[in-house]
Each structure stands twice: as structure tokens, then as C-alpha cells.
Amino acid sequence: MIRFREVDEAIPILKSMGISLVGIEMDMFNDVARRIHGHNIKVVPRITLTPSTTAELRRRLRRVPRNTLVAVRPGSLEVARRAAAIRGVHLIQVSRGTSRIVDRSTHRLFKARGYGAVELVLNPLVSDFEGYWRFMESVVRRAYAYGVPLVISSGAGSVWELWHPRSVSGLLELAGVPPVVGLSWLSNTVHSIVSSILGV
């Protein structure tokens, strides 16, 4: 996902990294999409909801435009479990308090409806490598063990916070995930969600 405004500077970097699909938060989507158009990079509008209750999540989902990738960063494990069961939610963005959502139950829910994934954001590694790495390693291993699809997002606030897919693949392998699985997460998971749910 892109949260920064240096789009013209980012385009050649994205292309050099082989990144062909980018999620852009709704408040910046129109401007970024216009500037990326014609560069062989697909842009998808996304919204990240941060509900503290299930009722708040349902209320906010009713206002989300169609064909928008919906990520939920839940305020509690209970909200995370409810969000995983709601068809309008595509990604569950995990934090230290909600990592137990990565389990057999979530695997079954995502498999039954044909889409869905857990999202890990890499940005916190920059400021808290040791602590966040332990959390990330745990989530990655749980996702692999339980067969839960995983999406890795940069969470970039600037072009300098973008991650090369090969670097991400290396992190996943370091966490104990076979390269073929890590590559599938990076190349197939988000593309399948976008193509089947958003039709792009």
C-alpha cells in the first residue's frame, strides 16, 4: 500500500522492483491512479478500517464504495474473529494483540468463502526490529502451519520505506517458510483476492 505523495519518484522504483499491483488508500487514490496510469502498474483502491467493536465495523463497511479492497485492523481479538467471518472484509491486518486470529478457524473461513488473507505490515521493522521481528516470525510460522493466506505490505510512508520482493522473500525464508510458499504469498495471494473480488 502507498501512503505517500512522491508518486512520480516512486514509479521507476516500483517498476525496477517488478511490482505490478499497488493498493492505494482511498484519500489518495484518484491523484495517485492518474499519475501512475500508463506505467503498467495496476492500482487498487483500498481502505483500512480500525474498528474497536463489531458494530462499528459493520457500520463503517456500509459506507465503503464498491470495488474497494477492505483491510481491517481490529482493536481486539474478538473483533478480528468477527471481521474474518464478514464477506465484505478482504484482509485482517494483525498486530501483537490479534495474532491468534491466524489459526485453523480462520483458514476454514477463508477457504469456505474463496478469498481472504491475513496482512502483515513491514514498516514497524524499521523502528523496532528485534521486537517486531519476533512478532512477525510468530505470525508467519502460524500462517504456514495452518495454511492461512498471508499478504505482506510495506506500509510505506515514503519511497525509502518500500521493500523489494526479494528482500521480503528472504525474511519469510528466515522465518522458516519454504521459498515456494513465500513466493506464492507474494505473487498469488493478493492478486487472487483482487481479481476475484474486485474484478481487475
C-alpha positions as CSV (number, residue, x, y, z in Angstrom):
1,M,0.0,0.0,0.0
2,I,1.2,3.5,-0.7
3,R,0.6,6.4,1.7
4,F,3.0,8.9,0.3
5,R,2.7,11.6,-2.3
6,E,6.1,11.3,-4.1
7,V,4.4,9.1,-6.8
8,D,6.4,10.3,-9.7
9,E,9.6,9.4,-7.8
10,A,8.1,6.0,-6.8
11,I,7.1,4.8,-10.3
12,P,10.6,3.9,-11.5
13,I,11.4,2.3,-8.2
14,L,8.3,0.2,-8.2
15,K,9.0,-0.9,-11.8
16,S,12.6,-1.8,-11.0
17,M,11.3,-4.0,-8.2
18,G,8.9,-5.7,-10.5
19,I,5.9,-4.5,-8.5
20,S,2.9,-4.5,-10.8
21,L,0.0,-4.1,-8.3
22,V,-0.3,-1.4,-5.7
23,G,-3.0,-0.8,-3.1
24,I,-3.7,2.9,-2.5
25,E,-5.6,4.3,0.4
26,M,-8.9,6.0,-0.7
27,D,-8.0,9.5,0.3
28,M,-5.1,9.5,-2.2
29,F,-6.4,7.1,-4.8
30,N,-7.7,9.4,-7.6
31,D,-4.5,11.5,-7.6
32,V,-2.1,8.5,-7.5
33,A,-4.1,6.5,-10.0
34,R,-4.0,9.4,-12.5
35,R,-0.2,9.8,-12.2
36,I,0.5,6.0,-12.4
37,H,-1.7,5.5,-15.4
38,G,0.2,4.2,-18.4
39,H,3.1,2.8,-16.5
40,N,1.9,-0.9,-16.5
41,I,1.2,-0.8,-12.7
42,K,-2.3,-1.7,-11.6
43,V,-3.7,0.4,-8.8
44,V,-6.4,-0.7,-6.5
45,P,-8.3,1.5,-4.1
46,R,-8.1,0.2,-0.5
47,I,-9.4,1.3,2.8
48,T,-8.1,0.4,6.2
49,L,-10.7,0.3,8.9
50,T,-9.7,0.4,12.6
51,P,-12.9,-0.6,14.5
52,S,-13.0,-1.2,18.2
53,T,-16.3,-3.1,18.1
54,T,-18.1,-5.3,15.6
55,A,-21.0,-2.9,15.5
56,E,-18.6,-0.1,14.4
57,L,-17.1,-2.3,11.8
58,R,-20.4,-3.2,10.2
59,R,-21.5,0.5,10.3
60,R,-18.3,1.6,8.6
61,L,-18.5,-1.2,6.0
62,R,-21.8,0.1,4.8
63,R,-20.1,3.3,3.7
64,V,-17.2,1.7,1.8
65,P,-17.5,2.2,-2.0
66,R,-17.9,-0.9,-4.2
67,N,-14.7,-2.5,-5.7
68,T,-12.6,-1.3,-2.8
69,L,-10.1,-3.6,-1.1
70,V,-11.1,-3.6,2.6
71,A,-8.5,-4.2,5.2
72,V,-9.4,-4.3,8.9
73,R,-7.0,-3.5,11.7
74,P,-9.2,-4.8,14.6
75,G,-8.9,-3.4,18.1
76,S,-9.3,-6.7,19.7
77,L,-9.1,-10.5,19.0
78,E,-12.9,-10.7,19.3
79,V,-13.3,-8.0,16.5
80,A,-10.7,-9.8,14.5
81,R,-12.6,-13.1,14.6
82,R,-15.9,-11.3,13.7
83,A,-14.2,-9.5,10.8
84,A,-12.8,-12.7,9.4
85,A,-16.4,-14.0,9.1
86,I,-17.7,-10.9,7.3
87,R,-17.8,-11.3,3.5
88,G,-17.0,-7.6,2.9
89,V,-13.6,-7.9,4.6
90,H,-10.7,-9.0,2.4
91,L,-7.7,-8.6,4.7
92,I,-7.2,-8.8,8.5
93,Q,-4.2,-6.7,9.5
94,V,-2.7,-8.3,12.5
95,S,-1.0,-6.7,15.5
96,R,0.5,-8.1,18.7
97,G,-2.9,-8.3,20.3
98,T,-4.7,-10.1,17.4
99,S,-2.1,-12.5,16.1
100,R,-4.0,-15.5,17.4
101,I,-6.5,-14.9,14.6
102,V,-4.0,-16.9,12.4
103,D,-5.4,-20.3,13.2
104,R,-7.4,-23.3,11.7
105,S,-10.7,-21.5,12.2
106,T,-9.6,-18.5,10.0
107,H,-8.2,-20.9,7.5
108,R,-11.6,-22.6,7.2
109,L,-13.5,-19.3,7.0
110,F,-11.3,-18.0,4.1
111,K,-11.4,-21.3,2.3
112,A,-15.2,-21.6,2.6
113,R,-15.8,-18.2,1.0
114,G,-13.0,-18.4,-1.5
115,Y,-10.9,-15.4,-0.5
116,G,-9.4,-13.6,2.4
117,A,-5.9,-13.2,3.9
118,V,-4.0,-12.0,6.9
119,E,-2.0,-8.9,6.3
120,L,1.4,-8.1,7.9
121,V,2.9,-4.6,7.6
122,L,6.7,-4.4,7.4
123,N,7.1,-0.7,8.3
124,P,7.4,-1.3,12.1
125,L,10.6,-3.4,11.5
126,V,12.4,-0.1,10.8
127,S,11.8,1.3,14.3
128,D,11.6,-1.9,16.4
129,F,13.4,-4.6,14.5
130,E,14.0,-7.1,17.3
131,G,10.6,-6.8,19.0
132,Y,8.6,-6.7,15.8
133,W,10.6,-9.4,14.1
134,R,9.7,-11.8,16.9
135,F,6.0,-11.0,16.4
136,M,6.3,-11.2,12.6
137,E,8.1,-14.5,12.8
138,S,5.4,-16.0,15.0
139,V,2.6,-14.8,12.6
140,V,4.5,-16.1,9.6
141,R,5.0,-19.5,11.1
142,R,1.4,-19.8,12.2
143,A,0.2,-18.8,8.8
144,Y,2.4,-21.5,7.2
145,A,1.4,-24.2,9.8
146,Y,-2.4,-23.5,9.5
147,G,-2.4,-22.8,5.7
148,V,-3.7,-19.2,6.2
149,P,-3.0,-17.0,3.2
150,L,-0.7,-14.1,4.0
151,V,-0.2,-10.7,2.4
152,I,2.9,-8.7,3.2
153,S,2.6,-4.9,2.8
154,S,5.3,-2.3,3.1
155,G,3.2,0.2,4.9
156,A,5.4,2.8,3.2
157,G,5.2,6.4,4.2
158,S,7.9,7.3,1.7
159,V,9.7,5.8,-1.2
160,W,12.6,4.9,1.1
161,E,10.3,2.5,3.0
162,L,9.4,0.3,0.1
163,W,10.6,-3.3,0.3
164,H,11.9,-5.3,-2.6
165,P,10.0,-8.6,-3.1
166,R,13.3,-10.5,-2.9
167,S,14.0,-9.0,0.5
168,V,10.6,-9.9,1.7
169,S,11.1,-13.4,0.4
170,G,14.4,-13.6,2.3
171,L,12.6,-12.6,5.5
172,L,10.0,-15.2,5.0
173,E,12.6,-17.9,4.4
174,L,14.5,-16.7,7.5
175,A,11.2,-17.2,9.5
176,G,11.1,-20.8,8.3
177,V,8.8,-20.6,5.3
178,P,9.8,-22.6,2.2
179,P,10.7,-20.3,-0.7
180,V,7.9,-21.7,-2.9
181,V,5.3,-20.8,-0.2
182,G,6.8,-17.4,0.4
183,L,6.8,-16.6,-3.4
184,S,3.2,-17.8,-3.6
185,W,2.1,-15.4,-0.9
186,L,3.9,-12.6,-2.5
187,S,2.7,-13.2,-6.1
188,N,-0.5,-15.1,-5.9
189,T,-2.5,-14.2,-2.7
190,V,-3.2,-10.6,-3.2
191,H,-3.6,-11.0,-7.0
192,S,-6.2,-13.7,-6.4
193,I,-8.2,-11.5,-3.9
194,V,-8.1,-8.5,-6.2
195,S,-9.0,-10.4,-9.4
196,S,-11.8,-12.5,-7.8
197,I,-13.4,-9.8,-5.6
198,L,-12.6,-6.5,-7.3
199,G,-12.6,-7.7,-10.9
200,V,-9.4,-6.1,-12.1
